[in-house]
């Protein structure tokens, strides 16, 4: 009877030991899955770098356009003053029709 109890205990311990070992991930399994995730991260980093470059180029273009618009506005303001003075001169020289 004692040997039967020992045999049952030994089988139980063997089964429990087998189940506890199978729950752990092997280093190879982890490395394979990390490699896949790492590739995805690398691809995303490359896309982010491209978007960053495009954003910087667009920002520089917008700043250049803003500077051009400011210069154009200054020129329009200067021309407006000249046109106003010419209109005043012509109005003063204009003779009535009657």
C-alpha positions as CSV (number, residue, x, y, z in Angstrom):
1,X,0.0,0.0,0.0
2,X,2.9,2.4,0.8
3,X,4.4,1.7,-2.6
4,X,1.1,2.5,-4.3
5,X,0.8,5.8,-2.5
6,X,4.4,6.5,-3.4
7,X,3.8,5.7,-7.0
8,X,0.7,7.9,-7.1
9,X,2.6,10.7,-5.4
10,X,5.5,10.3,-7.9
11,X,3.1,10.4,-10.9
12,X,1.4,13.5,-9.5
13,X,4.7,15.3,-9.0
14,X,5.8,14.3,-12.5
15,X,2.6,15.7,-14.0
16,X,2.8,18.9,-12.0
17,X,6.4,19.4,-12.9
18,X,5.7,18.9,-16.6
19,X,2.8,21.4,-16.5
20,X,4.9,24.0,-14.7
21,X,7.7,23.8,-17.2
22,X,5.4,24.0,-20.2
23,X,4.1,27.4,-19.1
24,X,7.4,29.2,-19.5
25,X,8.4,30.8,-22.8
26,X,11.7,29.7,-24.2
27,X,14.3,32.3,-25.1
28,X,14.0,31.4,-28.8
29,X,10.2,32.0,-28.7
30,X,10.6,35.4,-27.0
31,X,13.4,36.4,-29.4
32,X,11.3,35.5,-32.5
33,X,8.4,37.6,-31.2
34,X,10.6,40.5,-30.2
35,X,12.2,40.5,-33.7
36,X,8.8,40.9,-35.3
37,X,7.8,43.7,-33.0
38,X,11.2,45.3,-33.5
39,X,10.7,45.3,-37.3
40,X,7.4,47.0,-37.0
41,X,8.9,49.6,-34.7
42,X,11.7,50.2,-37.2
43,X,9.2,50.7,-40.0
44,X,7.2,53.1,-38.0
45,X,10.3,55.1,-37.1
46,X,11.2,55.4,-40.8
47,X,7.7,56.7,-41.6
48,X,7.8,59.2,-38.7
49,X,11.2,60.5,-40.0
50,X,9.6,61.0,-43.5
51,X,6.6,62.8,-42.0
52,X,8.9,65.0,-39.9
53,X,11.0,65.9,-43.0
54,X,7.8,66.8,-44.9
55,X,6.5,68.8,-42.0
56,X,9.7,70.8,-41.8
57,X,9.7,71.5,-45.5
58,X,6.1,72.6,-45.4
59,X,6.9,74.9,-42.4
60,X,9.8,76.5,-44.3
61,X,7.7,77.0,-47.4
62,X,4.9,78.6,-45.3
63,X,7.4,80.9,-43.6
64,X,8.8,81.9,-47.0
65,X,5.3,82.5,-48.3
66,X,4.5,84.6,-45.3
67,X,7.6,86.7,-45.9
68,X,6.6,87.2,-49.5
69,X,3.1,88.1,-48.5
70,X,4.4,90.7,-46.1
71,X,6.6,92.2,-48.8
72,X,3.6,92.2,-51.2
73,X,1.5,94.0,-48.6
74,X,4.1,96.7,-48.1
75,X,4.3,97.3,-51.8
76,X,0.5,97.5,-52.1
77,X,0.4,100.0,-49.2
78,X,3.1,102.1,-50.9
79,X,1.2,102.1,-54.2
80,X,-2.1,102.9,-52.5
81,X,-0.6,106.1,-51.1
82,X,0.7,107.0,-54.6
83,X,-2.6,106.3,-56.2
84,X,-4.4,108.4,-53.6
85,X,-2.1,111.4,-54.2
86,X,-2.6,111.1,-58.0
87,X,-6.4,111.0,-57.6
88,X,-6.3,114.1,-55.4
89,X,-4.2,115.9,-57.9
90,X,-6.5,115.0,-60.7
91,X,-9.6,116.0,-58.7
92,X,-8.1,119.4,-58.0
93,X,-7.3,120.0,-61.7
94,X,-10.7,118.7,-63.0
95,X,-12.9,121.4,-64.4
96,X,-16.6,121.3,-64.1
97,X,-18.5,120.3,-67.3
98,X,-20.9,123.2,-67.4
